[in-house]
Amino acid sequence: MIKRVPISALKVGMYITDLNNDWIPHNTQRKRGVIRREETIEKIRKMGVQFVYIDAQKGKDSRIRKPQLP
């Protein structure tokens, strides 16, 4: 199941399917996959990404049901 989650809910073990940011170069190998370190989350945060899409079947799920929009 694909879910949209705020960057604040991102955790190690989640599988990102899309960074939800069109200005990032289109290297799909680097834009998706399992988060293995906290440093990766911090890099995503520094890019200005506010929400990401995760696949709860490929990695950890988020407990947030409906993220609040800014």
Rosetta blueprint (number, residue, H / E / L):
1 M L
2 I E
3 K E
4 R E
5 V E
6 P E
7 I H
8 S H
9 A H
10 L L
11 K L
12 V L
13 G L
14 M L
15 Y E
16 I E
17 T E
18 D E
19 L L
20 N L
21 N L
22 D L
23 W L
24 I L
25 P L
26 H L
27 N L
28 T H
29 Q H
30 R H
31 K H
32 R L
33 G E
34 V E
35 I L
36 R L
37 R L
38 E H
39 E H
40 T H
41 I H
42 E H
43 K H
44 I H
45 R H
46 K H
47 M L
48 G L
49 V L
50 Q L
51 F E
52 V E
53 Y E
54 I E
55 D E
56 A L
57 Q L
58 K L
59 G L
60 K L
61 D L
62 S L
63 R L
64 I L
65 R L
66 K L
67 P L
68 Q L
69 L L
70 P L
